[in-house]
């Protein structure tokens, strides 16, 4: 994982049909300002997310959705990470996610769900704390 001096590498992704990207681009800028390495891609299939996560050896995957595609895509990404031996990669979801679905996503292994208006600082703290904890193990 990460050394205590190096911050987590974060992959931020949005589906190619998602037209709303203000939130994820704001998060990307805030993460970079906080010293994180950020990779930002658009994808068509979950397999593309997995291929990038493996190639870039990321610590965090953040997916954004304004449609219900998360119901299909998130389980595939989480299972794919497990299949590739990357079960320690933290997965976060953002966008327009109803509370009931947020609970369902967390039960599937999503570390956190951040909807519109969420505190970006809280997200940064979560990945900072987790990457520091993982580095200490």
SVG drawing of the C-alpha trace seen along z (x, -y; Angstrom):
<svg xmlns="http://www.w3.org/2000/svg" viewBox="-34 -23 41 37">
<polyline fill="none" stroke="black" stroke-width="0.4" points="0.0,0.0 1.2,-3.6 4.1,-4.7 3.3,-7.0 4.8,-9.9 2.9,-9.2 -0.9,-9.8 -3.3,-7.4 -3.6,-7.2 -7.2,-7.9 -9.1,-6.8 -12.2,-8.9 -14.5,-7.6 -17.8,-8.5 -19.8,-6.6 -19.4,-8.0 -23.1,-8.8 -23.0,-10.9 -23.2,-14.6 -23.0,-15.9 -19.3,-16.2 -19.1,-19.3 -19.0,-17.3 -16.3,-14.8 -14.1,-17.5 -14.3,-19.6 -13.3,-16.5 -10.4,-15.8 -9.1,-19.4 -9.5,-19.3 -7.7,-15.9 -4.8,-17.2 -4.6,-20.3 -4.4,-18.0 -1.5,-16.2 -3.2,-13.1 -2.4,-11.6 -5.6,-11.5 -6.5,-9.6 -9.8,-10.7 -11.4,-8.7 -14.7,-8.1 -15.7,-4.5 -18.3,-2.4 -18.0,0.9 -16.9,1.8 -14.1,3.8 -12.4,0.5 -12.5,-0.7 -10.9,2.5 -8.2,2.4 -7.3,-1.2 -7.3,-0.4 -4.9,2.5 -2.6,0.6 -2.4,-2.4 -2.2,-0.3 -4.8,-2.6 -5.8,-2.7 -9.2,-4.3 -11.9,-4.1 -14.6,-6.8 -17.5,-6.3 -20.2,-8.9 -23.7,-8.3 -26.7,-10.4 -28.6,-7.3 -29.4,-3.9 -26.4,-2.3 -24.7,-1.9 -27.0,1.0 -25.2,3.0 -21.7,1.4 -20.7,1.1 -21.1,4.9 -19.1,5.7 -16.3,3.3 -16.2,4.6 -16.2,8.2 -13.6,7.5 -11.3,5.9 -11.6,8.9 -10.9,11.3 -7.8,9.3 -6.5,9.5 -7.3,5.8 -9.8,6.2 -8.1,3.5 -8.9,0.9 -11.6,-1.5 -14.6,-2.1 -16.7,-5.2 -19.8,-6.2 -21.2,-9.7 -23.9,-11.4 -27.7,-11.0 -28.0,-8.0 -31.2,-7.5 -30.6,-6.8 -32.0,-3.2 -29.7,-2.5 -26.8,-4.0 -27.3,-1.5 -27.5,1.3 -24.2,0.1 -22.5,0.1 -23.6,3.7 -22.0,4.6 -18.6,3.2 -18.8,-0.5 -16.8,-2.4 -18.9,-5.6 -21.6,-7.2 -21.4,-11.0 -24.4,-12.6 -24.9,-16.1 -23.9,-18.7 -21.7,-16.3 -18.7,-17.5 -15.6,-16.9 -13.4,-17.4 -15.0,-14.4 -14.2,-12.3 -10.6,-13.5 -10.4,-12.7 -11.7,-9.2 -9.2,-8.3 -6.4,-10.0 -7.2,-8.1 -7.6,-4.8 -4.4,-5.2 -2.4,-6.1 -3.9,-3.2 -3.2,-0.8 0.4,-2.1 0.9,-1.5 -0.2,2.2"/>
</svg>
